Amino acid sequence: MIDRWMHKAAGLVAGGLLLAAGLAQAEDGFTLKGEPKIAMLYFDAKNDGGWTQAFDEARIKIESELGQKIQFVEKVPESASAIKPAAERFIARGANIVIGTAFGYSDSFKELAEKYPDVAFLNGSGTTNGHNLESFYGRTYETHYLCGMAAGAASKSGKLGFVAANPFGVVNWTVNAFEMGAREMNPKATTTVIFTGAWNDPVKERAAAMALIDQGADVIGQHVDTPTPQIVAQERGVYGTGHHRDLSQFAPEATICSAIWTWERFLVPELKKIIAGNWKPAPYGAFMTISEGGGDIAFGKVGLSEEAKAKIMAARQAIIDGKHLYAGPLSDREGKERVPAGSSLSDAELWQMDWYVDGVITQK
């Protein structure tokens, strides 16, 4: 991804390392000095097909909603030596709202927010927060649960594959949700996962997808940055579910469902709050549900019956209405109870997720 709060976020949430941000909520909120001028730092190229392109597409919608152009720069790597100069060039030109797009920007954005107290900072997939800084991310387990339902409905063998980057909490919760959704449609479904060790490595992603299909998987899910797993699925005549954007753009004959970002649904109202003045960032960052703008799903044009789509949309509505997917009783694949009846996982427990539900098979 670059959509990664990873296990570090768990420590930040659970350990209370954001005390300063919490104290700031008792004070007056942040107010811009002067007219708003927005700039964005992209981790990758704006047409990367995945994570960054989802932000760029949101930028265009935000410009329309707010009636102003947004400056941006592409390919800013997760290095302080690149992040700080890029942000400071925009600030020198008058930008007073800076939006980042990477987990690895977190520490640099914290330092920049302290250095420039009159500038508002937002960071997608970040982990740091403050009086003028807010990180934000979506609850991707919700959308991958729905895509898992699609996979379970489309699969003939019940054997699903999943290409993932790293076994961090933010990935593990999508893998588990995918399998849980699949079992809603096929109680015997299994999900075999191969971790590539990289968020963006088409070569490893291709090898992983090929291996999963060779092992019998007839639907390939993914939590990596490129559309490669979907492309391989189409080449091999199986189905797939995408991540970040509607990946049927790249594999129209394979992609049945994609977990997509809808960043503008969060950013437009949040930017309006900043512009209005007395903005108070969420002390531990914004962690959005489908209804709050974190993400959604997009169906492809193949692989699913209207009946299956109706069941998926009913499950989507239940989530919007407040259903918590990680509610008890829930055990892991070894039979250990992880969520007792009558309770559900906290956000801190979600970030720390290092276990898998029954039906998930992990391979390196």
Secondary structure as GFF3:
##gff-version 3
##sequence-region A 1 364
A	DSSP	alpha_helix	6	15	.	.	.	ID=ss1
A	DSSP	alpha_helix	19	24	.	.	.	ID=ss2
A	DSSP	beta_strand	38	41	.	.	.	ID=ss3
A	DSSP	alpha_helix	51	66	.	.	.	ID=ss4
A	DSSP	beta_strand	71	73	.	.	.	ID=ss5
A	DSSP	alpha_helix	80	92	.	.	.	ID=ss6
A	DSSP	beta_strand	97	100	.	.	.	ID=ss7
A	DSSP	three_ten_helix	103	105	.	.	.	ID=ss8
A	DSSP	alpha_helix	106	115	.	.	.	ID=ss9
A	DSSP	beta_strand	120	124	.	.	.	ID=ss10
A	DSSP	beta_strand	133	138	.	.	.	ID=ss11
A	DSSP	alpha_helix	140	154	.	.	.	ID=ss12
A	DSSP	beta_strand	159	164	.	.	.	ID=ss13
A	DSSP	alpha_helix	169	185	.	.	.	ID=ss14
A	DSSP	beta_strand	190	195	.	.	.	ID=ss15
A	DSSP	alpha_helix	202	214	.	.	.	ID=ss16
A	DSSP	beta_strand	219	223	.	.	.	ID=ss17
A	DSSP	alpha_helix	228	236	.	.	.	ID=ss18
A	DSSP	beta_strand	239	244	.	.	.	ID=ss19
A	DSSP	three_ten_helix	247	249	.	.	.	ID=ss20
A	DSSP	beta_strand	255	260	.	.	.	ID=ss21
A	DSSP	alpha_helix	263	276	.	.	.	ID=ss22
A	DSSP	beta_strand	286	288	.	.	.	ID=ss23
A	DSSP	beta_strand	296	299	.	.	.	ID=ss24
A	DSSP	alpha_helix	306	320	.	.	.	ID=ss25
A	DSSP	beta_strand	330	331	.	.	.	ID=ss26
A	DSSP	beta_strand	337	339	.	.	.	ID=ss27
A	DSSP	alpha_helix	347	351	.	.	.	ID=ss28
A	DSSP	beta_strand	360	363	.	.	.	ID=ss29
###
